[in-house]
């Protein structure tokens, strides 16, 4: 059997459902032969082998379990017969879900267990007594109808729980094709619901079938390529699956999958709302309590409905209906949505002020706006108003820290931005900038630069003033300015504050960028925002705000480092190591390599460096301070850290060998992308007045900071401060360095040698 399955797995002419049917047929033939051998070719009445679940639907994917039931009625020596069937399957190493029962026993279990009840809905005869298989299928279907109210309620609850657990197929960068919202299980659940009564609208079945085929095709190829029963389409698998499906590239495939998942999710949501309403009897109870919301908009049956008297020729009607729905945390009723699509009035250009305000008010409803806007997008109404939106629909983002596709990320950003309106004077500008800040990702070129031009076109069409349009362009162009400056530049350096102040120009624009930054980061994912990053951005904003209002930038120079107490200790001419509460401070004679050795010891103990500062006195003493985090332990072994630091500074620790050994033993998992992070080195001689900023981008790993700083030491560079940031599988480390003469490094030869040394250190 396994050899035949291997041939089938290698048959690239079959895809998706066709491959699953061939797999199911192959297993059918084999199991029928096993039953025949088990019975010595005698097929008595009262014994049947029945496929159930996915196998019953003839939908055996490469990694699917073979779910079968041996149904019997007064058959002697049943255990022996069953063993003769089950053991050959197990011997082949295949996964089997088996049971032996009478029809009555199977129905009794199905009366108590939802999984069994749904599995029996696809009961299909394989071999043996056909009348017994037919009896099981007919009676299971009839019992399901009788118990449908209870089962549909449980199915609805399970569907919600599953969506919350597995996320969305359309908007996740690594979707679960089976269990996610918009995945295969959603279609199965609707099929089970339809077994009790009609729940889909007339034209839904055909569109759902096409969408289902797209998802199933991808799942089959994923499992064929990986050889595992995996349903999560990880980034590293996407190029190979796309090639197997004949797509131009992974982006093309993921767009098709996202479009299909959106159809399934949206159709399913609509169906389950109607099912829940029927289960609660909502329609009959609230029919007499219809609320008139104005201009033909009604709240009826818990949904927003448009009456016959609605102004169907009004281009503002979709936004009015969307705002009414989002403001009440509900949706636009399906038929009304379809009528909006059919009405198709032209969008005015420029937009009237009321239309702009309706859009802003919709976005200000926060998370409630997301599903309403996605419904408009699903039916083509959103791109009528914002045609530039189409290229970002379902567009993946190829990095490990973005959770969502571009379109969903933009909506998530607006939902978060609604929390920060108290920070800004122009709420409308914040919300529109949040909605469109990454619109350039659907177009060639740098997304910030391209997006800046696009948003100027869009906001001009929306009717904003020319000065507002210019500000929108600046907000999008520099929407990464604050997090980049806060995490990659020294906030105590006047040059950092002056650079940011010159860019943002006004306090109003600064605070708009601040709110946009936090909303964007929160919408990106947990790797993009942390209390540490939030505190740095807040500190930067506070200082730049004061600079913009007249405070000299050098008033913040050196900040709190070194403190008077630290200077007193440094003057004591004794080496000291302080380690605890997330801070490591080293007082020692000023000698090359101190910074690098401390970084190596911290790597040995699994501590992540967040930032570091260094100071040298005129009398040959040096102070280094590292802010660290311990991602693996609640209690850091600070005594061992101090002991190893002492050994390393005295030259008594084979640091390079030990860091390399730890990296081999405890190396972090590779980032979930087939394309590795390319190491690069960038130089900035403009931000700081007295140091060169060396910015290193590289794949994360144990000892990366140590290897970089060793390369800097090899060129006799003095490290003044460092900022270290890890996002997903990538690190961005920035170092303020000076040459042996205490000046910036400006000559091209030394910069090239520095780049070569750092890249070589990373390769090692």
N, C-alpha and C positions, 0 to 999 in steps of 0.2 A: 504493500500500500504506500509506504513512504517513498519508494522509488517512483511510483506513478505521480505522487504529489509533487516530487521534485521536478518532474517533467512539466507538470502544469504550472508550477511556479516560474519556470523558465520560458513559458509560452507568452511572449510579449504581444501576441496578436489579440489576446483577450484582456479587457479592462473592466474594472468596476463590477457592475451587476452581472455581466456576462461571465466574468471569471468566477464570481461567487456561485453562480448557477452550475458552472462546470465542476467546481469543487464539491458542491452539494451532491451533484449527480454521481460523482466518483465515490463519495462516501456512501451514498444510497446503495450503489451496486455492491460495495464491499460489505456493508452491514447485512444486506439481504443474503449474501453468501454465508456470512457468519451464522445468521439465524438458521439457514438451511442445514449447515453442517452441525449446528447444535442440536437440531431435531432429527438428524440422520435422514434428511430430505423429506421427512413427513411433516406436512403442514396441518396440524390439527386445528379445528375450530377453537376459538377461545384464547388465542394468543396472537398479539400483534406488536410489531416494533414501530414506534411512532416518533417522528422528529418534532421537537417543540422549540420555542424561542426563535432565535435567528436562523438556526438550522431548519426549523419548520417553515420559515419564509424563503427557504432556498437561498440564503444569504450568508453562506459561510465565508468569511474573510480568511486570509492566511493565518491569523492568530486567534480565530474564534474557537470557543469550546464546542465540542460535539454534544449537544444536549438531546438525549433520547429517553424515551420511557417504554418499558416493556409492560404492555397492558395485557392482563390475563383474566380468564374466567374458568375456575375449576380445572387448572392444569397441574398434573402431578409433577414432582421432581423439578419444581420451578427454579430453585437455587442453582442446581447444576446447569440448567439451560442458560440462566443469566450469566454464570461464570464463564461459560464457553463463548459468550459474546463479549463480555467486558474485558477479559484478560488479554485477548489478542490486540485489543485497542490500546490497552496500557503498555503491552510489550512493544508496540510501535512508538512509544513515547508521546502519544497524542493526548490532548486534554479532553477528558470525558466528564460530562455531567449526566449521571444516570440515575434512574429510579425504576422500581418495580411496584406496580399497584393494580388494583382493579379500577374500573371506571368509577365506581362509587367512592373508593378511597381517594382517587385523584380529585374528584369533584369536592369531596369533603375538605381536602387540604386547600383547594382553590377557593373555597368559601371563607377561609380564614386568612389566607396569605395572598397579598396583591401580586407578588412576583410569580407565584404559581398560576394565579388567575390569568395574568397577561400572557404567560408562556403558553398556556393551553389554547389561547385564541388563535395561535398559528399552528395548531396540531396538524400534522401531515403524515399520511400513511407511507411507510417504507416497505414493510413486508409482513406477511402473515395474514391474519383474519381481517379483511377489509371492513367487514361489518362492525367489528369492535372499534377500529380506528374512527369510522364514521360516527358511531354512537358517542365516542368521547368528544369529537369535535362539535357535534350538534348540541349535546347537552351542556358542554362548557360554554358555548355561545349563548345558549338560552339562560343559563345561570348568571352569566355576566350581565345580560340585559336586566334580569330581575334585581340584581344587586348594584346596578350601575350608579345610583345616587351615592352610595357609600364609596364605591371604587373611584368614581370621578373626583370626589372631594379629596381623597387621598392622593390621586394622581396629580391634581392641581397643586397640592401642598408639596409633594415631592419635586415637581417641576421647579417651583420657586426655590426650594432648598438646593437643588442641583445647580441651578443657574448661579446662586450665590457662591457655591463652592468652586465651580469649575470656570466661571467667567464666560466671556462671550467669544464665540468663534470669529465673528466679523471684525472685532476690534482688538483682540489679543494678538501680539506678534507671534506667540507660540500657542496656537489654539488647541483645545481638546476637541477633536473632530466628532467624537461620539457623545460625550456628556455635556459639553458646553452649550450655552444658549445659542440656538441656531444650528445645532449639530444633529446627528442621526437620531439620537434618543428622543429629541423633540418630535420628529416625524413619527417615530414609533408610538409615542404617547398619544398623539392626535389620532393615529390609526386605531388605537385601543378605545379612545373616546368615541370614534365613529362607529365602533362595533355596537354601541348602545343606541345611538341616534345620530342623525346628520349634524355635524358641527362646522364643516367648512362651507364657504360660499361656493357657488357653481364654478367659477373660474379659478378657484384656489387650488383644486386638486392637480391640475395640469402644471401650474407654475411650481407647486411644491415638489412634484415628481421630477421636474427638470433640476431644481435646486438640490434635491436629495441625491441625484445621480452625480453631481459635481463633487459633493462631499464624500460620497462612497468611493468614487474613483480615486480620490486622494488617499483615503484610508487604506484601500487595498494596496496601492503602490507603496505607501509608507511601510506597511507590514511586510510586503514582499522584499523591499530593499533592506530593511533592518533585521528581518528574521525574528522579530519580537512582536508580541501582542500589544503593541503600543498604539495609543490613539492621539498622543500629543505630537503635533507637527512642529518639531523643534527647528530653530533657525538653521542648524547645521545640516538638517536633512532636506530642507526645502529645495535647494538647487537640483539634487538628484531626483527628487519626486517630480519636480517640474519637467525635467528632461524626459523622464519615463512617460509623462502624460502628454508630451509633445508641445509643451509651452515654450515660448521664446526664452523666458527666464523665470526666476522665482517670483519676482514682482508680478508678472503677468498671471501666474498661477494663483498667488495669494489674493490678487484682485478678484479673480473668478470665484474663489472660495468665499471671500468676504461678501460679494454680491449675493451668492447663493445663501449664505448664512443669514444675511439681512432679510431675505425673503422668508426663510423658515421662521426666524425669530419674530418678525413683525406679524406674519400670518398666525403664528402660534399664540402670540400675546392677545391678538384680537379674538381668536377662538376661545381661549381660556377665560377671557373676560366675560364672554357670552355664556360660557358654561357655568361659571361661578354665579352669574346673575340668575340663571335658571335654577341652580341649586338652592340659592337663597330665596327664590321667589321675588327677586328685587323688582322685576319689571311690573308685576301685577300690583305690588304694594305701593310703589312710588309713582305709578302712572298718573295719579291724581295730584302729585306734588311737583309738577314741572315748574322750573324756575325760568322766568324770562330775563335774560341777561342783557337784552338790548340789541337792536338792529338785526333781528331774526335769529339771534343766538340763544339757544336753550340749554339748560342743564336737565337732562332727562335720562332716567335709568342709570344715574351715576356717571354719565358721559356727556360731553358737549355735542349737541346736535344742531344742525342748521335747518331752520324751517323753510317752507316754500316761499315765505315773504322775505327771506334773507336777500341782501343786495348782491346777487351773484355776479354782477358786472363790476363790482367794486374790487380793485386790485389789492385793497387793504384787508379784505375779508379773511384770507388765510392767516394773517398775523393776528387779527382780532380773535378768530377762533382758537388759534394756538395759545394766545395769552389767556383766554378764558379757561382753557383746559389746564395749562401749566399752573395758573394761579389757584386752581382747585385740586391740584395733584391728580388729574385724570387725563383722559385722552379725547381726541376728536372721534366721534362715532364713525364707523367704517363707511357707511353709505354716504354720509356727509362729506367725508374726505374724498370719495370718488367723484362726487358732484363738484367739489372744488377743482379737481383735476380737469374735469370736462368743461368747466366754465371758461377757464383760460383767458382772462382779461389781460391786456398788455400792462407791464409794470411801468409806471410813470418815470420819466427821467428829466430833471432830477426828482428824487423822492420828495414828497411833501413832508413838512415838519412832523405831522401826525404819524406818518409811516416810520420815520426814524425813531420817534418816541415809543411806538408799539414794539419795535425790535428791541430797544433797550429795556423796556419793561419786561418783555419776554425773557431776555437773558438774565435779568435781575431775580427771576423766580428761582435761580440756582439749579440744583439737581433735577427739580421737577421739569425743567425745560428740555432736558436731554431727550427723553423718549418722544416728546411732542415734535421737536425739531427733526428727529430721526424719522418720524412718520412722514413729515413734510418732504424730507429728503428721499425717502423710499418711493414716494409717488411723484417725484420730479418737481415739486412745488418750491423747494428750497433753492435749487439752481436757477429757477426762473428769476428769482430775486437776486441771487449771487452766482452768476455764471462762472466766475473764477473758482468756485468751490469744486467743480467737477473733477479737476486733476488731483485733488487731495482725497477724494472719496476712496475709502478702503485702502489707502496707500500705506504700506508697511514702513516702519522706521528701523533700520538695521543697526541697532545697538542694544546692548544688554540691559540698559536701565530704563528704556521706554516701554511702558506696558501696552500702549494703545497705538492703533493706526492714527494717521495724521488727523483725519476728520474727527474721530472720537476724542483725540487729545485736545483739539481746539474747543470742543464742547465741554470737556471736563475742566479746561482752564477757565472758561466763563463761569462755570458753576462755583469754582473756588474764588474767582475774582469777586463774586457777589458778596463774599464775606469781608472784603477789604475796602468797601466803598467809603468807610469813615476816614480813610487815609488821604482821600483826594478831593479836589474841588470840582472836577469834571467827571462825574460818574459815567456819563454817556461815552466819553472818550476811553475810559478804562474798559468798559464792557465791549465796545467795538474793537479796540486794540487786542483784547484777550481773544475774541472770536477769530481774528484774522492775523495774529502775530506770526504764525507758521504757514501762512497761505503760500509762501514762496517755495515750500517743499514739493509742490506739485509741478514745478517748472525747472528747467536747466539753470545752473549757476548757483552761487552762494545764496542760500534761502533768505538770509537777512536782507541782503542788498536787493534781490529780486522782489521779495515781499514788500520792501519799502516802496517800490514803484507801483506794485499792484494795489496796495492799500490806498495810495494817493488817488489812483483811478477809481477805486470802489467808493471811497468816501466823497470824492467829487460828485459821483453819480448819486450818492445818498443825500447830497445837498448841504454838506458841511461847508463852512467858510474856508477861504483860501488859507488863512492862518491855522485853522484846525487841521486842514489837510496836510500842511507842512509838518505839524506836530505829530500827526499819525505816522508819517513817513519816518520821522526820527525815532519814535517809540519802537517801531518794528525793526528798523536798522540796528538799534542799539539795545534790543531786548535782552541780550546776553551780557551786556556791559557790567552790571552790578555783580552778578554771581562770579563772573570771570575775575573782576578786579578784587573782590573780597577774598576769593580763595586762592588766587595766583599772584597777588601782589601784596607788598608790605604796607599795611594801613598806617604805620608810623612814618612812612616816607612821604614828605610833602609832595613829591612828584606824583604819587598815586592820587592824592586828593585833587591836585591841580588838573590832572588829566581828566578825571571823571567830571569835575566841575566845568571844565571847558566844553566837554561833550554834551552835558545835559542842559547847560545854559541857565535854567531857571529852577527854583525850588518846586514849582508846580509840576514841571516835567520830571524832576527827580522822584517825587512821590508817586507819580503815575507809574514810572518804571519800577519802583519798589513794590507796589501792589501787584503789577504784572509779573515781576520776577517770582514772587512767592506763589502766586496762583499757577504759573507755568511749571514751577518746580514740583509743587504738590501734585499736579496733574500728570507729571512725567512718571513718577513712581518713587518708592521708598529710597532708592539709591541716590536720588537727585536732591533730596532735602533732608536735613538733620538739624537738631538743636545747635550743633556747632556751626553749620553753614548759616543758619538763621541769625545767630548772634553776630557773625562776621558781617553779613549784609546789613543788619540793623546798625551796627557800629559804623560801617562805611557811610550809610545814608545820613546818620546823625552828624558825622564830621563834615561831609560834603555840604550838607544843608547850612552848616555854620559858615563854611568857606564862601558859599554863594551869598550869604547875608553879611559878609564883610570880615569874618575872622581870618587872619593870615593862616595859610596852610602849614607853615612851620611851627605854629602854636601846638601842634599835635606831635611834633617830632619826638621819636623815641618812646612816646607813650609812657607806659609804666615799666619799661625795661631799658636798662637795669634800674631797679629800685635803689634807694639810698642804703637799705639794709644789705642788698646784694653787693653793692660797691664796697661796703665796709668789710664784708666777708672776703671779697676778692683781694683787698689790700692786706689781708692777714698772712699772705704768702704760704698758706697751707692748702694742699689739695683736699677738696671736700666733694662728696657726692650726696645729694639729697634726692630721694626717690619715694614718691607716695602721692596719693590723691590725683593721679593722672598727670603728674608733672615730674620730670627728671631734670635736675640742675647739677651742672658739673663746674667746679672751680679748680683751675689747674694752670700750670705754666703754659704760655702760648707756644704751642708746637704743632707742626703740620699733622693732620690726620685725626685730631681729637674728635671733631664732628663725625667723621666717617666711622670711627671705632664705636662711638656711642650708638650710632644708627645700627651698626652690626649687632651689638649686644641686644638692643631692643628687638631686632628681627629674630634673634635666637630665642627670645622669650615670647614670641608671638604677639608683640605689642605693635599696634598701628600708630605711626607718627602722624599727627594732625598738622602741627606747625612747629617751627623751631626758630630760635634767635641766638645770635652769637655777638659777643662784645670783646674787644681787646683793649687793654689799658696801655698807657705809655711806658709802663715799667715791666712789660713782658708777661703780663698775666692775661688769662682768657676766661670768659664765662660763656657757657652754652646752656640753653634751656629748651627742653623738648616737651610739648604737650602731646600726650599719648592716650590711646584708648585700648582697652582689653576686650576684644570681641568674643572671646571664648570662655572667659572665667568671670565669676562674680567677685572673687578675691584674688588680686594679683600678688604673686610671691615676691614682694618688694625686697626682702632681705637677699634672696638669691640674685635678683637683678643688680643690687648694689655690689655684691661680691664679684659678679662677673664684670661689671663696669670697672672695678678696681683692678682686676687682673688684666683686662684689655688695655687700660691706660698705662699699665706698667709693662706692657709687652709680653705678658705671661699667658696669653690666650691665642691659640691658632684660629683666629677669627675667620679668615677667609675659608678655611677648610670646614669649620664647623657650620658656617652659614650655608655653604654648598651642601653639606650633609643633611641639614634640616630641610633645605629646599627639596632634596631628593625624597626624603622620608615623608614630609608633611605638605608637599606641594599642593597648592589650591587647585580646585577644579578649573579646567579651562573654560573661558567664557563661551556661552552658547551661541557661537557663530562659526560657520565654516571658514570665513575670512579672518585671519589673525589680525590683531592690532599691530599696525606698523609703527615701529619706534621712530621718533623724530625729535630733533632739537631745534629750538627757535631762540633767537637772541633779541633782546629789547634794550637799546641804549638810550631810549627817550624818556621813559617813565621816571627813572631815578636819576637824581643829580650826581650821585657819587658811586654808583655800582651798576654793573651789567646784570640784567635779569636773564638767567638761563632757564628756559621753559622746556621740560622734557615730557613727551607723551610716550607711553609704553604700556605693554600688557602688564597686568598686575601679577604679583608673585612674591614669594618670600625673598627678602634680601635685595629688592629692587633699589630702595633708597641707599642701602649700603654700597651697592655696585656703582651707582651714579656718583656718590660722593667720593669714593675711592678714585674714580677717574678725574674728578676735579682736583683732588689732592695731588695726583701725579703731575699736574701742570702747575703746582705751587700756587693754587688759587685760594684766596681767603673767603670762606663762606660766612656771610654776615647774617643772613636769615634764610628761612625756607618755609614754603607753604606746600603742603602735601594733600592731594585730593584723590580719592578713589571712587569711581562711579562704575558699577558693574564690573567688568573685567579689565577696565582701563584706569591707569593712574596718570595724573597731570601734576608733576612736581616742578615747583619754581624756586630758583636759588638766586639770591642776591650775592654776587661775587665781586672781588677786586683782585687785581694782580699783585705781584710782589712789591710794586711801587705804591700800593694803596690806591691806584686809580682804576677807572673802567678799562675793560679790554676792548679796544676799538680796531686794532689792525686785523685785516682779513685772514692773514696766515694763522695767527693764534686762535681765532674763532673757528677756522676749519679744523685745526688740530684738536680743539676742545670738542667739537662735534664728533670727530672720529674716535676720540677717547671714550666719550660717553656711550656711543653706539656699540663700540667694542665691549665695553663693560657690561652692557645689557645682554649682548649675545653670549657672553661667558656665563 
